[in-house]
Amino acid sequence: MSAAETTLRKKPVEYEATVTEVRMETHDTATLFLDLGGAPVEYKAGQFLNIDPHQFPALRAFAAYLQEQKGRRELFRSYSMSSAPHEPQVAITVKDEEFIPGLTKYPGLLAPYLVHGRLTGARVRVTGFMGPYVLPDDVEERTDHLVHVVAGSGAVPNFSILKDALHRDLRLRHTFLCSNKTWADMLFREELEKLEAAHPGTLRVVHTLTRETDEPRFGPHVRKGRINQALLEELIPDRDRCLVYVCGPAITPWDRRKALDTRTPATPRFMETVLGHLHELGVEDKRIKREAYG
Ligand SMILES: Cc1cc2nc3c(=O)[nH]c(=O)nc-3n(C[C@H](O)[C@H](O)[C@H](O)COP(=O)(O)OP(=O)(O)OC[C@H]3O[C@@H](n4cnc5c(N)ncnc54)[C@H](O)[C@@H]3O)c2cc1C
């Protein structure tokens, strides 16, 4: 069994973590640095951990209310590591998605607490590490071009994968394509800029902004609008050789149920749209790895 397979098959472990720092990345997104108490920590870039919301007394009443409304127990939530395995501290980066009355069905339970709950010093039980959204051991034999296509907090696992691949000096070029609403929403903007400057010819970062109104923000590195087929065609010339890692919002199980009930097809979200473009451009499914966030 390869080293990667061994890590992937390890049974998740429960850790009593301490939040050592909460760093606001944007107005609605925070990175929580976790001290796992000196226990051996083994994860692969791209993996996630789980957090059970029931452990927090501050969320008890709200969780009970949501359970009553939804008619089912609230489950754990998953968070990808934004840290890479070589970095000294494990970190997760959490986005508190906006509640839009009339559009969003329920307010978020755990993300608002993790982001705004001033949790520095708090103890948090986490279970990790898991998930197959990782690089294969033989990635350098499969490709020399890794394309990251991400939206919002979907940047988190890809940021970890990128840092890990650069740290390990893998023979890979990276194109990091990142979609957000506005300039203020751009996640890891400065870190990505620094990595790009430190790895010229190896890393290319392109952002797209769907709702930015400040025109001078736009240029070759920051494009206007959504990630569309033309942009993917421009950035991926080697479509029969690249590997694409796509992470972001996808049609949820609730959307699917509603679609069945109303006999109206669910509206494609980021994931379905990007996959459609990639297929249309001739990127084979076996060259695409995906991780769907709700
Ligand atoms: C593998 C994986 C990795 C992830 N990594 C990250 C990460 O790194 N960073 C990050 O920010 N997020 C990540 N997520 C998303 C994260 O797990 C949570 O879904 C997110 O934080 C929202 O949780 P919440 O408790 O705040 O909101 P929730 O209570 O889960 O609600 C979220 C949305 O779902 C809707 N919803 C909930 N229940 C129902 C229902 N019964 N019917 C209809 N609609 C419903 C709500 O209306 C709302 O729009 C990841 C998800 C997965 C699967």
Ligand as a Chemical Component Dictionary entry (heavy atoms), coordinates in Angstrom:
data_LIG
# 
_chem_comp.id                   LIG 
_chem_comp.type                 NON-POLYMER 
_chem_comp.pdbx_formal_charge   0 
_chem_comp.three_letter_code    LIG 
# 
loop_
_chem_comp_atom.comp_id 
_chem_comp_atom.atom_id 
_chem_comp_atom.alt_atom_id 
_chem_comp_atom.type_symbol 
_chem_comp_atom.charge 
_chem_comp_atom.model_Cartn_x 
_chem_comp_atom.model_Cartn_y 
_chem_comp_atom.model_Cartn_z 
_chem_comp_atom.pdbx_ordinal 
LIG C1  C1  C 0 -15.996 17.844 2.505  1  
LIG C2  C2  C 0 -16.445 19.231 2.912  2  
LIG C3  C3  C 0 -15.486 20.184 3.252  3  
LIG C4  C4  C 0 -15.895 21.470 3.616  4  
LIG N1  N1  N 0 -14.933 22.414 3.916  5  
LIG C5  C5  C 0 -15.297 23.667 4.218  6  
LIG C6  C6  C 0 -14.297 24.671 4.464  7  
LIG O1  O1  O 0 -13.094 24.422 4.397  8  
LIG N2  N2  N 0 -14.728 25.924 4.785  9  
LIG C7  C7  C 0 -16.062 26.241 4.849  10 
LIG O2  O2  O 0 -16.386 27.394 5.153  11 
LIG N3  N3  N 0 -17.028 25.304 4.603  12 
LIG C8  C8  C 0 -16.667 24.040 4.305  13 
LIG N4  N4  N 0 -17.650 23.091 4.068  14 
LIG C9  C9  C 0 -19.058 23.450 4.316  15 
LIG C10 C10 C 0 -19.352 23.229 5.826  16 
LIG O3  O3  O 0 -19.286 21.838 6.135  17 
LIG C11 C11 C 0 -20.759 23.708 6.247  18 
LIG O4  O4  O 0 -21.690 23.170 5.353  19 
LIG C12 C12 C 0 -20.873 25.219 6.273  20 
LIG O5  O5  O 0 -19.951 25.784 7.199  21 
LIG C13 C13 C 0 -22.294 25.639 6.707  22 
LIG O6  O6  O 0 -22.555 25.116 7.970  23 
LIG P1  P1  P 0 -23.598 25.845 8.925  24 
LIG O7  O7  O 0 -23.829 24.959 10.090 25 
LIG O8  O8  O 0 -23.181 27.247 9.214  26 
LIG O9  O9  O 0 -24.890 25.970 8.014  27 
LIG P2  P2  P 0 -25.998 24.850 7.763  28 
LIG O10 O10 O 0 -26.901 24.790 8.945  29 
LIG O11 O11 O 0 -25.335 23.579 7.393  30 
LIG O12 O12 O 0 -26.779 25.446 6.544  31 
LIG C14 C14 C 0 -26.110 25.692 5.324  32 
LIG C15 C15 C 0 -27.106 25.903 4.201  33 
LIG O13 O13 O 0 -27.865 24.708 3.983  34 
LIG C16 C16 C 0 -29.240 24.977 4.033  35 
LIG N5  N5  N 0 -29.896 23.874 4.708  36 
LIG C17 C17 C 0 -29.495 23.274 5.840  37 
LIG N6  N6  N 0 -30.344 22.297 6.190  38 
LIG C18 C18 C 0 -31.320 22.292 5.250  39 
LIG C19 C19 C 0 -32.484 21.503 5.041  40 
LIG N7  N7  N 0 -32.825 20.519 5.868  41 
LIG N8  N8  N 0 -33.250 21.791 3.951  42 
LIG C20 C20 C 0 -32.917 22.764 3.097  43 
LIG N9  N9  N 0 -31.827 23.540 3.248  44 
LIG C21 C21 C 0 -31.046 23.299 4.308  45 
LIG C22 C22 C 0 -29.362 26.267 4.816  46 
LIG O14 O14 O 0 -30.525 26.951 4.440  47 
LIG C23 C23 C 0 -28.114 27.009 4.408  48 
LIG O15 O15 O 0 -28.294 27.655 3.173  49 
LIG C24 C24 C 0 -17.274 21.811 3.669  50 
LIG C25 C25 C 0 -18.220 20.850 3.327  51 
LIG C26 C26 C 0 -17.821 19.578 2.947  52 
LIG C27 C27 C 0 -18.869 18.566 2.572  53 
# 
loop_
_chem_comp_bond.comp_id 
_chem_comp_bond.atom_id_1 
_chem_comp_bond.atom_id_2 
_chem_comp_bond.value_order 
_chem_comp_bond.pdbx_ordinal 
LIG C1  C2  SING 1  
LIG C2  C3  SING 2  
LIG C2  C26 DOUB 3  
LIG C3  C4  DOUB 4  
LIG C4  N1  SING 5  
LIG C4  C24 SING 6  
LIG N1  C5  DOUB 7  
LIG C5  C6  SING 8  
LIG C5  C8  SING 9  
LIG C6  O1  DOUB 10 
LIG C6  N2  SING 11 
LIG N2  C7  SING 12 
LIG C7  O2  DOUB 13 
LIG C7  N3  SING 14 
LIG N3  C8  DOUB 15 
LIG C8  N4  SING 16 
LIG N4  C9  SING 17 
LIG N4  C24 SING 18 
LIG C9  C10 SING 19 
LIG C10 O3  SING 20 
LIG C10 C11 SING 21 
LIG C11 O4  SING 22 
LIG C11 C12 SING 23 
LIG C12 O5  SING 24 
LIG C12 C13 SING 25 
LIG C13 O6  SING 26 
LIG O6  P1  SING 27 
LIG P1  O7  DOUB 28 
LIG P1  O8  SING 29 
LIG P1  O9  SING 30 
LIG O9  P2  SING 31 
LIG P2  O10 DOUB 32 
LIG P2  O11 SING 33 
LIG P2  O12 SING 34 
LIG O12 C14 SING 35 
LIG C14 C15 SING 36 
LIG C15 O13 SING 37 
LIG C15 C23 SING 38 
LIG O13 C16 SING 39 
LIG C16 N5  SING 40 
LIG C16 C22 SING 41 
LIG N5  C17 SING 42 
LIG N5  C21 SING 43 
LIG C17 N6  DOUB 44 
LIG N6  C18 SING 45 
LIG C18 C19 SING 46 
LIG C18 C21 DOUB 47 
LIG C19 N7  SING 48 
LIG C19 N8  DOUB 49 
LIG N8  C20 SING 50 
LIG C20 N9  DOUB 51 
LIG N9  C21 SING 52 
LIG C22 O14 SING 53 
LIG C22 C23 SING 54 
LIG C23 O15 SING 55 
LIG C24 C25 DOUB 56 
LIG C25 C26 SING 57 
LIG C26 C27 SING 58 
# 
